[in-house]
Amino acid sequence: MFGNAVFVTTIIFMALGIWLLQECRFLIPYRSLIFGRYFGALAAYAAALFLNLFAAVYLICRKLFLKDTGRKLAHLEKQLRTGESISEELTRRLSE
Protein backbone atom coordinates (compact mmCIF):
# COMPACT_ATOMS: atom_id res chain seq x y z
CA MET A 1 0.00 0.00 0.00
CA PHE A 2 2.92 2.33 0.74
CA GLY A 3 4.32 1.93 -2.77
CA ASN A 4 0.93 2.57 -4.35
CA ALA A 5 0.50 5.76 -2.32
CA VAL A 6 3.95 7.00 -3.37
CA PHE A 7 3.15 6.24 -7.02
CA VAL A 8 -0.21 8.04 -6.95
CA THR A 9 1.32 10.98 -5.07
CA THR A 10 4.10 11.27 -7.66
CA ILE A 11 1.59 11.27 -10.52
CA ILE A 12 -0.56 13.95 -8.86
CA PHE A 13 2.52 16.04 -7.98
CA MET A 14 3.82 15.87 -11.55
CA ALA A 15 0.39 16.79 -12.94
CA LEU A 16 0.24 19.80 -10.61
CA GLY A 17 3.75 20.82 -11.67
CA ILE A 18 2.91 20.60 -15.38
CA TRP A 19 -0.29 22.58 -14.87
CA LEU A 20 1.61 25.22 -12.88
CA LEU A 21 4.26 25.51 -15.60
CA GLN A 22 1.56 26.10 -18.20
CA GLU A 23 -0.16 28.75 -16.08
CA CYS A 24 3.03 30.69 -15.27
CA ARG A 25 4.48 31.09 -18.76
CA PHE A 26 4.85 34.83 -18.20
CA LEU A 27 7.61 34.09 -15.65
CA ILE A 28 9.92 32.38 -18.18
CA PRO A 29 12.11 35.48 -18.73
CA TYR A 30 12.73 35.67 -14.96
CA ARG A 31 13.56 31.97 -14.53
CA SER A 32 17.23 32.42 -13.59
CA LEU A 33 16.40 35.19 -11.13
CA ILE A 34 13.61 33.21 -9.45
CA PHE A 35 15.55 29.95 -9.18
CA GLY A 36 18.76 31.68 -8.18
CA ARG A 37 17.23 33.65 -5.36
CA TYR A 38 14.35 31.49 -4.17
CA PHE A 39 15.45 27.90 -4.93
CA GLY A 40 15.63 26.92 -1.25
CA ALA A 41 12.17 28.21 -0.46
CA LEU A 42 10.69 26.61 -3.58
CA ALA A 43 12.32 23.26 -2.77
CA ALA A 44 11.08 23.38 0.83
CA TYR A 45 7.55 24.24 -0.31
CA ALA A 46 7.61 21.44 -2.89
CA ALA A 47 8.82 18.93 -0.28
CA ALA A 48 6.13 20.00 2.20
CA LEU A 49 3.48 19.81 -0.52
CA PHE A 50 4.65 16.34 -1.54
CA LEU A 51 4.57 15.06 2.06
CA ASN A 52 1.11 16.50 2.72
CA LEU A 53 -0.20 15.11 -0.54
CA PHE A 54 1.33 11.72 0.29
CA ALA A 55 -0.33 11.73 3.72
CA ALA A 56 -3.72 12.50 2.16
CA VAL A 57 -3.37 9.79 -0.50
CA TYR A 58 -2.17 7.26 2.08
CA LEU A 59 -5.12 8.05 4.35
CA ILE A 60 -7.58 7.70 1.48
CA CYS A 61 -6.03 4.38 0.45
CA ARG A 62 -6.28 3.06 4.01
CA LYS A 63 -9.91 4.14 4.31
CA LEU A 64 -10.92 2.65 0.95
CA PHE A 65 -8.88 -0.55 0.81
CA LEU A 66 -8.77 -1.61 4.47
CA LYS A 67 -12.49 -1.37 5.09
CA ASP A 68 -13.83 -3.90 7.63
CA THR A 69 -10.37 -5.37 8.21
CA GLY A 70 -10.91 -5.70 11.94
CA ARG A 71 -14.17 -7.55 11.46
CA LYS A 72 -12.60 -9.92 8.96
CA LEU A 73 -9.65 -10.63 11.25
CA ALA A 74 -11.99 -11.24 14.19
CA HIS A 75 -13.92 -13.76 12.09
CA LEU A 76 -10.67 -15.51 11.12
CA GLU A 77 -9.50 -15.62 14.74
CA LYS A 78 -12.85 -17.06 15.82
CA GLN A 79 -12.50 -19.80 13.21
CA LEU A 80 -8.97 -20.57 14.36
CA ARG A 81 -9.91 -20.74 18.06
CA THR A 82 -12.91 -23.02 17.55
CA GLY A 83 -10.93 -25.44 15.42
CA GLU A 84 -13.36 -25.17 12.51
CA SER A 85 -10.68 -23.62 10.42
CA ILE A 86 -9.84 -23.96 6.78
CA SER A 87 -6.20 -24.50 7.66
CA GLU A 88 -5.29 -26.92 10.44
CA GLU A 89 -1.70 -25.64 10.43
CA LEU A 90 -2.86 -22.15 11.44
CA THR A 91 -4.97 -23.62 14.26
CA ARG A 92 -2.02 -25.65 15.49
CA ARG A 93 0.31 -22.62 15.43
CA LEU A 94 -2.21 -20.49 17.31
CA SER A 95 -2.61 -23.07 20.07
CA GLU A 96 1.18 -23.23 20.63
Protein Blocks (a to p, Z undefined) as FASTA:
>chain_A
ZZmmmmmmmmmmmmmmmmmmmmmmmmmmmmmmmmmmmmmmmmmmmmmmmmmmmmmmmmmm
mmmmmgoklmmmmmmmmmmmnopafblklmmmmmZZ
